[in-house]
Structures are given as C-alpha cells and as structure tokens.
C-alpha cells in the first residue's frame, strides 16, 4: 500500500463511494470520518471518526460506540497472519461507555482542538440519538 494524499483519494472516490447518499439534491455521507454528514473532500480527509451501533438484547438493546482511526501507510514488507481480520489502513476501537470514548478522543495528540470538538459533538449526537429513555416522556403522553 503506497502513501497517497487526501486529494488523490478524494479524486478517486468522490463520484463512486459506498458511503455516499443523495437526498434533496445534495450529497451526504454515512462515513464514520465525516463529522457533519457532508460528502466533501475536507470531511473525507479526517483521520478520526465515531459511529454507534445498536444490538438487540433479551431485555432491551445494547449500544456500542466505535472510534475509527486512519493509519499512515507504511513502506516495506507487511507480516500478517493467515486469515487475519486486521486492516492496515484503519483501526476500529469498539467501546460501550460514552465517557471512555470521549476520554480517548481528548487524549489524541495528533489532531487539533477544533477537530476534537467536532468529533466530540458527533459522539454527543450519536449518544443522544440512541438513548433508551427520554426524560419526562411518560408525563408528555398523559
């Protein structure tokens, strides 16, 4: 795998992309690296992303937050085990607690404060959209 700039990758994937969707005449993305959902070059160049998944359990559901990090390409021979699930381009770190993901994002030293804030806001939106109970919902029904 060779080292490619973000501009080259964007030029190759801007039209045909599995994460791209079109709604109301605009292009949007489902990519975990996009902090605001726009399908553009600056959002695809992000190196940190957050996503959430809900798994059904016997009582209710369980949510899992996944922090995804892009790697720099490495030159040389890559030694991997046969049938390995490892991905040389990204790391996906699943976590159940929102606070642990937030601490992990705050501890990253290779992104600036503006990018950290954007990723933390996306984490807050993902956590809010997958809450099990909304406060005072029972009172509003009556």
Steps between C-alpha positions, in 0.01 A plus 500: 500500500653827395460835667240711317392852575145581606447684170581189294270281709221757472542519123460123475201462733296821467263359239483131587501446874319239709438754778343763273128567489298768328210676669320817400742563214809496724769241563529362854718227646471221755877489551610488865773754420251770403416711803202682348370262230612704198654313206801720421877484487571658838272256682656197328848620606418466873704239686264438796140386480225385735200279430241318711326163463195367685486127571177337618515315832245294690380796708559809288807589292871561537685780324862481393703805403781447251788745476672460164853623431678524165862383479786637299616259231815307584767402255664161506380146546181456700502183707147389582360171613298289258125575510561806717219753542749785547465800271822686415318825421272552802454394862151456644478521879159392634396626845173484692538813716463848355736647759783264403471599134502868597813451712668317212421785262630757749825302537578506127796726435512494120183702437433862590243635745251593228497145361472352850200722568332391175552130579374547857188673365439205266541263796243703698253489210549123462453445875189718508342327202536154658379568853266240644280736697416863454448700818136589576368305200233333714372840617471629144276208396238575766 
